[in-house]
């Protein structure tokens, strides 16, 4: 068993694969304690924190892990104080002392680690340092439960520091600084930006791109959304990414299509500001273009293929005997034979060669509708993009055939894409439905589910 930091700090020699020697570990702990102590000013504490940050940036990955373990094991809340405060609160519940007892319990639960992390954001670049530290930490959580407390503290602090009240919505255009435009190319997560001309097309007169920015990261969009102003609900990504297409007359545009939303900071995972971004963008667009009536997405379905590979058998059993006979004929089977799920999956390997109205096309659309509307885990859609938009109050409006013919689109969802509709008057109603375990969907989607 690897030694914890309490044991290593008391030792004389390093053991096995330990990165820092006991002496170096003690030196690092002293620096951390100097930054965390409440007896020094914020400025002085930040100076010590900056010294630790400078060491960290030069350290090897395994040495950085030693810092994580120190933060987790040496800066915990006082267990005796927490226990006493908890007992005091239990006794005080229902009495006039309840509020004071609750305050005492809350204070006891605040660990020195929280104060220490707060010292890092005082010096310039400190916020960037913590965001990057968490991004590096996240992949290790599954195999090292000791790190969960540090991650939880960082997520909680980031949720406060990156509250939407502290964020600025900015429009990004072709006139934005080149360094900022490079960030759009770097962070685009849905449809890769292939070139500068591709980017220019996405920032053309009939397009809008907005991002949320934080004062501590002024040149880093935390999340950005790309919008196309069009005359109807988009059913394919190809025209939107076509660099040769003529711009739409934006004075006559009636529909805003959100076709790409990208989070840029891995270290801010779990901090939700995407729903606020969409609301702010809708308000901004409505003010600039009063003719806009429809706000919707053209979204990927990233988990569809993987889900269908596991659930094709139940999806086949889900359709009527008549539909199964039609599928058998489409596969070239005798009408008395029952198609196998594996045969259907094999036939879908070249979806662009199929027609949406064919038996195979209709079965795939049925599977996609079922996946988006009925597949929930702990009350939330299993598909990550669906979880985001439906959680924001959108509804599943339409599934589009061959909407993303790219290799990525075929690999993820057989080329299917979905429109999530943001009906501004129905957002609260749709959220309530989802809380009850039901997904808001159009009649067309409900029909596909029953097929």
NORVENBEL-V398420 format. One record per backbone hydrogen bond with DSSP energy under -0.5 kcal/mol. NH is the residue of the N-H (numbers start at 0). CO is the residue of the C=O. E is the energy in kcal/mol with one decimal. If there is no record, write none. Layout:
nh,co,e
NH,CO,E
NH,CO,E
//
This chain:
nh,co,e
7,3,-2.1
8,4,-2.3
9,5,-0.8
10,6,-0.6
10,7,-0.7
17,14,-2.2
24,20,-2.7
25,21,-2.3
26,22,-2.0
27,23,-2.2
28,24,-2.2
29,25,-2.2
30,26,-1.8
31,27,-2.1
32,28,-2.8
33,29,-2.1
34,30,-1.4
35,31,-1.8
36,32,-1.9
39,36,-1.1
44,40,-2.9
45,41,-2.5
46,42,-1.7
47,43,-1.8
48,44,-2.2
49,45,-2.4
50,46,-1.5
51,47,-1.9
52,48,-2.5
53,49,-2.4
54,50,-2.0
55,51,-2.6
56,52,-2.2
57,53,-0.8
57,54,-0.8
58,54,-0.8
58,55,-0.9
62,59,-0.7
63,59,-2.2
64,60,-1.6
65,61,-1.0
66,62,-1.2
67,63,-2.0
68,64,-2.5
69,65,-2.1
70,66,-2.5
71,67,-2.1
72,68,-2.7
73,69,-2.5
74,70,-0.6
78,76,-0.7
81,77,-2.5
82,78,-2.6
83,79,-2.4
84,80,-2.6
85,81,-2.6
86,82,-2.3
87,83,-2.4
88,84,-2.0
89,85,-2.1
90,86,-1.9
91,87,-1.7
92,88,-1.4
94,91,-2.5
97,94,-1.5
100,96,-2.3
101,97,-2.4
102,98,-2.1
103,99,-2.3
104,100,-2.1
105,101,-2.6
106,102,-2.4
107,103,-1.9
108,104,-1.7
109,105,-0.7
109,106,-0.7
110,108,-0.6
112,74,-1.6
113,110,-1.1
114,110,-1.1
115,111,-2.4
116,112,-2.6
117,113,-1.9
118,114,-1.2
118,115,-0.6
119,115,-0.8
119,116,-0.8
120,116,-0.7
120,117,-0.6
121,118,-1.0
122,118,-0.6
125,122,-2.3
128,124,-1.9
129,125,-2.1
130,126,-2.4
131,127,-2.3
132,128,-2.3
133,129,-2.4
134,130,-1.9
135,131,-1.9
136,132,-1.8
137,133,-2.5
138,134,-0.5
139,136,-2.1
140,137,-1.6
143,139,-1.1
146,143,-1.7
147,144,-1.4
150,146,-2.1
151,147,-2.6
152,148,-2.2
153,149,-2.3
154,150,-2.7
155,151,-2.3
156,152,-2.4
157,153,-2.8
158,154,-2.2
159,155,-1.1
160,156,-3.0
161,157,-2.9
162,159,-1.3
165,162,-2.5
166,163,-1.3
167,212,-2.7
169,167,-0.6
169,210,-2.7
171,208,-3.3
175,172,-1.9
179,176,-0.8
180,176,-2.0
181,177,-2.3
182,178,-0.9
183,179,-1.3
184,180,-1.7
185,181,-2.4
186,182,-2.8
187,183,-1.6
191,189,-0.5
193,191,-0.8
198,194,-2.1
199,195,-2.6
200,196,-2.0
201,197,-1.6
202,198,-0.8
202,199,-0.8
203,200,-1.4
206,203,-1.8
207,226,-2.2
209,224,-2.0
210,169,-2.5
211,222,-2.0
212,167,-2.2
213,216,-0.6
214,165,-0.6
216,213,-1.8
217,214,-0.6
219,216,-1.9
221,211,-2.9
222,211,-0.6
223,261,-1.9
224,209,-2.5
225,259,-2.7
226,207,-3.1
227,256,-2.5
228,205,-2.6
229,227,-0.7
229,254,-2.7
236,402,-2.6
237,402,-0.6
240,236,-1.5
240,237,-0.6
241,237,-0.6
241,238,-0.6
242,240,-0.7
244,241,-1.0
249,247,-1.1
251,248,-2.0
253,229,-1.6
254,229,-2.4
255,293,-2.9
256,227,-3.0
256,254,-0.6
257,255,-0.6
257,295,-3.1
258,225,-1.7
258,256,-1.0
259,225,-1.0
261,223,-2.5
263,221,-2.4
264,221,-0.7
265,263,-0.7
267,264,-1.8
268,265,-1.7
270,267,-2.3
271,269,-0.7
272,270,-0.7
276,272,-1.9
277,273,-2.2
278,274,-2.1
279,275,-2.6
280,276,-2.6
281,277,-2.7
282,278,-2.2
283,279,-2.4
284,280,-3.0
285,281,-2.5
286,282,-1.8
287,283,-1.7
288,284,-3.3
291,288,-1.9
292,253,-2.9
293,253,-2.0
295,255,-2.5
296,419,-2.0
297,257,-1.7
298,417,-3.3
300,415,-0.5
303,300,-1.8
304,411,-2.9
306,302,-2.1
307,303,-2.9
308,304,-2.4
309,305,-0.8
309,306,-0.7
310,306,-1.5
311,307,-1.4
314,310,-2.1
315,311,-2.3
316,312,-2.1
317,313,-1.0
318,314,-0.5
318,315,-1.1
319,450,-0.5
323,319,-2.1
324,320,-2.1
325,321,-2.0
326,322,-2.3
327,323,-2.1
328,324,-2.2
329,325,-2.2
330,326,-1.5
331,328,-1.7
332,327,-2.9
336,333,-2.1
338,336,-0.5
343,339,-1.8
344,340,-2.3
345,341,-1.9
346,342,-1.9
347,343,-1.1
348,345,-1.3
349,346,-0.6
350,347,-0.8
352,349,-1.6
353,350,-1.8
357,354,-1.3
361,357,-3.0
362,358,-2.0
363,359,-2.3
364,360,-2.3
365,361,-2.2
366,362,-2.5
367,363,-2.6
368,364,-2.6
369,365,-2.6
370,366,-2.6
371,367,-2.3
372,368,-2.3
373,369,-2.5
374,369,-1.0
374,370,-0.6
375,373,-1.2
376,379,-3.6
379,376,-1.6
381,374,-1.9
386,382,-2.7
387,383,-1.7
388,384,-2.4
389,385,-2.8
390,386,-1.3
391,387,-0.9
392,389,-1.3
393,388,-2.2
394,420,-1.7
395,439,-2.5
396,394,-0.7
396,418,-2.7
397,418,-1.2
399,416,-3.5
402,399,-0.9
402,414,-1.1
403,414,-2.3
409,405,-2.5
410,406,-2.3
411,407,-2.3
412,408,-2.4
413,409,-1.7
414,408,-2.1
415,412,-2.1
416,399,-1.5
417,298,-2.6
418,397,-3.0
419,417,-0.6
420,394,-2.6
420,418,-0.5
421,294,-3.0
422,420,-1.0
423,421,-0.9
425,422,-2.3
426,422,-0.6
429,425,-2.5
430,426,-2.1
431,427,-2.2
432,428,-2.1
433,429,-2.2
434,430,-2.2
435,431,-1.0
435,432,-0.7
436,433,-2.0
437,432,-2.6
441,395,-2.4
445,441,-2.2
446,442,-2.4
447,443,-2.0
448,444,-2.0
449,445,-1.2
450,446,-0.9
450,447,-0.6
//
